[in-house]
Amino acid sequence: MNKTIRKLLVFIGSLLPLGWILWKVVRLQSGEWDVLGPEPGRAIVFFTGTWTFVFLLLGLAASTFKRWGVPWLMMHRRMIGLFAFFYATLHLLAYMAFLLEWQWADIASEIIERPYLTFGFAGWALLVPLAFTSLRYWQRKLGKRWKRLHQLAYVVAVLVAVHYLLQIRSNWFEPVLYSSLMAILLLERAFFVLNKRIKTKI
């Protein structure tokens, strides 16, 4: 498949979750009160958070798939990473709008007092410099430091997984599933790096 066409398809596919939730919101505004459940605001927060995790998983899986002989995902990792930041930002804004109702005085105390928010906000904050320096200009300008900076993606992955797991109340399946997939990808990466260093020394 042509690279440009594939890039366009990845871009459109990445926007589909946004289109789906906007369609639900439009239906909600038209009077279909049950389309997002009894707590629409909380449903939007959860939805955007889940898709943030999905894009983080795809970003981490790109290098793993490349090592397994499937390189096309790696070609779009920058776009996938930017969509992870995009949905993470929507997730944060949805939380502030629907659950905190823009009570600015409460935002700082909520982040400090609730561990799951502390981990989640820390993950989002680390995504900011990664998104900002994703352009090739910064890759050239920072040189080797760019690669070290973008290794923060692994830290973000751990923070987001902990953020998700700390929110488990009754429905544990998705948080445990996504976090387990994240752990597998991180362990695969760690094994690859360790194995590479051993071979280099030999």
C-alpha positions in Angstrom: 0.0 0.0 0.0 1.2 3.5 -0.8 2.8 5.2 2.2 0.7 8.4 1.8 -2.6 6.4 1.6 -1.6 4.4 4.7 -0.7 7.5 6.6 -4.1 9.0 5.7 -5.9 5.8 6.8 -4.0 5.8 10.1 -4.9 9.5 10.6 -8.6 8.9 9.9 -8.7 5.8 12.0 -7.2 7.7 14.9 -10.0 10.2 14.7 -12.8 7.6 14.7 -13.0 7.5 18.6 -13.4 11.2 18.7 -16.1 11.1 16.0 -17.9 8.3 17.9 -18.0 10.2 21.2 -19.0 13.5 19.5 -21.9 11.6 17.8 -22.9 10.3 21.2 -22.8 13.8 22.6 -25.0 15.1 19.7 -27.5 12.4 20.4 -27.4 13.3 24.1 -28.1 16.9 23.3 -31.0 15.9 21.2 -32.7 14.2 24.1 -31.5 10.6 24.0 -30.5 10.6 27.6 -29.4 6.9 27.8 -26.7 7.0 25.0 -23.8 7.5 27.5 -25.3 5.9 30.5 -26.5 7.5 33.8 -23.4 9.6 34.1 -22.5 11.0 30.7 -19.6 13.2 31.9 -17.9 10.2 33.7 -18.4 8.1 30.6 -16.6 10.7 28.4 -13.8 10.9 30.9 -13.4 7.1 30.9 -13.7 6.8 27.1 -11.0 9.4 26.4 -8.7 7.8 29.1 -9.1 4.4 27.6 -8.2 5.6 24.1 -5.1 7.4 25.6 -4.0 4.0 26.9 -4.7 2.3 23.5 -2.5 4.8 21.6 0.2 4.5 24.2 0.1 0.7 23.7 0.3 1.1 19.9 3.2 3.5 20.2 5.1 1.0 22.4 4.1 -2.0 20.2 5.6 -0.3 17.1 9.2 -1.2 17.8 8.2 -4.7 19.0 6.3 -5.3 15.8 9.2 -4.0 13.8 11.5 -6.6 15.4 8.9 -9.2 14.6 9.0 -8.3 10.9 6.0 -5.9 10.8 7.6 -2.5 10.2 4.6 -0.4 8.9 3.4 0.6 12.4 6.8 2.1 13.2 6.5 4.4 10.2 3.5 6.1 11.9 4.7 6.0 15.5 5.1 9.8 15.7 1.5 10.3 14.6 0.3 7.7 17.1 2.3 9.3 19.9 0.7 12.7 19.1 -2.8 11.1 19.2 -1.9 9.6 22.6 -1.2 13.2 23.8 -4.3 14.5 22.1 -6.6 12.0 23.8 -4.8 12.4 27.1 -5.4 16.1 26.9 -9.1 15.5 26.1 -9.2 13.2 29.1 -7.8 15.8 31.4 -10.1 18.5 30.0 -13.1 16.2 30.3 -12.2 15.5 34.0 -11.9 19.2 34.8 -15.1 20.0 33.0 -17.5 17.2 33.9 -16.2 16.0 37.3 -14.6 19.1 38.8 -16.8 21.5 36.9 -13.9 24.0 36.4 -13.5 24.5 40.2 -9.9 25.7 39.8 -9.4 25.9 43.6 -10.1 22.1 43.8 -7.9 21.0 40.9 -4.5 21.2 42.7 -5.8 19.7 45.9 -7.5 16.8 44.0 -4.2 16.0 42.2 -2.2 16.0 45.4 -4.7 14.2 47.6 -5.8 11.5 45.2 -2.9 9.1 44.2 -4.6 8.0 40.9 -4.8 11.7 39.8 -1.2 12.3 40.9 0.0 9.5 38.6 -2.3 10.5 35.8 -1.4 14.1 35.8 2.3 13.2 36.0 1.9 11.0 32.9 0.2 13.8 31.0 2.9 16.4 32.1 5.6 14.1 30.7 3.7 13.7 27.5 3.9 17.5 26.9 7.6 17.8 26.1 7.4 14.5 24.0 4.6 16.0 21.9 6.3 19.4 21.6 9.6 17.8 20.5 8.1 15.3 18.1 8.9 17.3 15.0 12.0 16.4 13.0 13.4 19.9 13.7 13.7 19.1 17.4 15.1 15.6 16.5 17.9 17.3 14.6 18.4 20.1 17.1 18.6 17.8 20.2 20.6 15.0 18.6 21.3 12.2 21.0 19.4 14.0 23.7 16.2 13.7 21.7 16.3 9.9 22.0 17.0 10.1 25.7 14.1 12.5 26.2 11.7 10.3 24.3 12.6 7.3 26.5 10.3 9.1 29.0 7.5 7.3 27.0 8.3 4.2 29.1 7.9 6.2 32.3 4.6 7.6 31.0 3.4 4.1 30.2 4.1 3.0 33.8 2.4 6.1 35.3 -0.7 5.7 33.1 -1.0 2.0 34.0 -0.8 2.8 37.7 -3.3 5.6 37.2 -5.7 3.1 35.6 -5.2 0.3 38.1 -5.7 2.6 41.1 -9.3 3.4 39.9 -10.5 -0.2 40.0 -13.7 -0.5 41.9 -15.6 -3.5 40.4 -14.8 -3.7 36.7 -11.2 -4.8 36.9 -11.0 -6.6 33.5 -10.0 -3.7 31.2 -7.5 -2.1 33.6 -5.8 -5.4 34.3 -5.8 -6.4 30.6 -4.3 -3.1 29.3 -1.8 -2.9 32.1 -0.7 -6.5 31.5 -0.2 -5.7 27.8 1.8 -2.7 28.7 3.9 -4.8 31.1 4.6 -7.4 28.3 5.7 -4.7 25.9 8.0 -3.1 28.4 9.5 -6.4 29.4 10.0 -7.3 25.8 11.8 -4.0 25.2 13.9 -4.5 28.4 14.9 -8.0 27.3 15.8 -6.8 23.8 18.1 -4.0 25.2 19.7 -6.3 27.7 20.3 -9.0 25.1 21.8 -6.4 22.7 24.2 -5.1 25.4 25.3 -8.7 26.2 26.0 -9.4 22.5 28.0 -6.1 22.3 30.2 -7.0 25.2 30.9 -10.4 23.7 
